[in-house]
Amino acid sequence: MTCSESTPSPLLLLMRVNALTLWRRLKAVSEQSRLLTAVTFSFVAGYLVLAYWLFYMGLRFISRFPGLGTPLTERLMFLLFAFLFVLLLISNLIISYTNLFRNRETSFLLTMPVPSGTIFQWKFLESTLLASWAFVFLIAPLLGAYGNTRGVDWHFYPVTVVLVGMFIGLPAVIGSFCAVNLARYMDRRLFQVLAVFSLTAIILGAAIWFRPEAIPEESTETRVLSVLDKMLSRTRFAEFPFIPSYWLTSSVLQWANGAVLAAGFFMLVLLSHVAFFGMLAFTQMGNLFYDAASTVQSRASVFARWKWFHRREQRQREAVYGVGLADRFVAQLRWLGPDVRALVVKDFRMFWRDTTQWAQSLMLFGLLAVYIFNLRHFSQQLSNPFWTHLVSFLNLGACSLNLATLTTRFVYPQFSLEGKRLWVVGMAPLGLVQVVKVKYWLANVTALIVTLGLILTSCYMLDMTLSRTVFFVFAVAAMTMTLTGLAVGLGALYPNFKEENPSKIVSGFGGTFCLVLSFLYILGSVVLLASATPWMQPESGTFLRTFICVGGFVVLSVLLGWVPLRLGLKRVKTFEM
């Protein structure tokens, strides 16, 4: 046997080494704290069961409408997979860019005798897994509930697993291709400008496009199907036959209906596209990736062709320190010490220079903008006090879940992102304890600006009274301080200085535990606050019940906000660098 026959391929070696590393990390985490591991797995299992039950009840409720259940369910399925395809594409773009051009392992492998095609193949597989696991985690309960409501045979479930596995390949290929070309032809600043303008245009376009049409009252009594079709006319784009989400949805629906041949046709269409473009990515993208990586490391700014940019660079070289926009803004906060202002400017610049972080925040804010734009049209249909009360607290839950996403994704990894440079900050007169406090208040103020603006806008869209608006403002302010304290405290208790990718830091044990506690806190808080208000049934709202529920909310907020923050500060105070 020759040496080439006995030596495995570099791609298989990379996959084996990373699989072993991941397995050992999981074992280490389970050995450190079995209680926290059990809580995490219990939360995951509880989410799957709860999501399945909610999807099942919702689909069964829709199916009870004679003549409307089936077309409405199908349209919702087409819409869901169309939007998820877009989100998968954006997620793959961001994560592929990070893994290919802002990753220490990639930089190390480029210096090794490893083919550039193999490096791209491995990072492509890793990016696909990181970007798609949440998609699979979300739709698994939905497909299970849909199959149960339709009474499908057992082979429906393995077929859907195969379909979803093929489907996630297309946005992965497109996202990696776009990431390589963006890195090759755009620098960071031009990409930032184009991303902001593009997102603004998409939000405005979506707000105009999805504006519902007014239906005359006399039309609601007859021809229900035609009225429903007119109301959903803006959603017909999801049934465009040349988008991958249409092939996936059609395969699932046709297989559930027993039309195996029609489902097989769409499966083959999806398979052919995945096989063709996947083969191109695996065999032809290596050289393009290497050229893009070389360009990223060697090019100057794209604005270097203009004279104003040269004059700006000349002024910064002549000055001892360049004074930027962030410096001038923070300098107006004269009640803060100079060391605190310097730390605030440093954190702001680090966030802005990390394209992956602010790009994900832009995507999240774009989804929130679409949600806000549609609240006014939704509130016009509410006339029953029960539904008004329910929707108001569902809106509080939506705002809080958005807050939990922000704190877990962006606040939790802040302490770990200091990395090997932590000793520089720790040896400064400011001290690590004060650094963590500054990070907490900076994150708290930033989160309050976002959440208070969101809750005020949503309350205005829902036409709430002043008393209800004030109640929700105080509630979301308390929840903001709690979730921020939880994220900062757990970030200091479970730091990860070996990783520079925020997504991987959040995916660790501490980030998962922070997300679990955040969701449990939001669920408990919304239930307690809803039980404390007597708006739905004023005669049943006693002072004792209100006092107990509000007191329980305060105690829960202190336990999950103040206690982790104090433990984190205590850990940082005795931290050895």
Helices and strands as residue ranges (DSSP letters): H 3-6, H 10-32, H 34-63, H 69-101, H 104-110, H 116-150, H 156-167, H 169-185, H 188-209, G 217-219, H 224-231, G 233-239, H 244-256, H 260-298, G 302-305, H 307-318, H 325-331, H 338-353, H 355-379, H 385-406, I 407-411, G 412-414, G 416-421, H 422-426, H 432-461, H 466-493, H 502-506, H 509-532, G 538-540, H 543-557, I 558-562, H 563-573
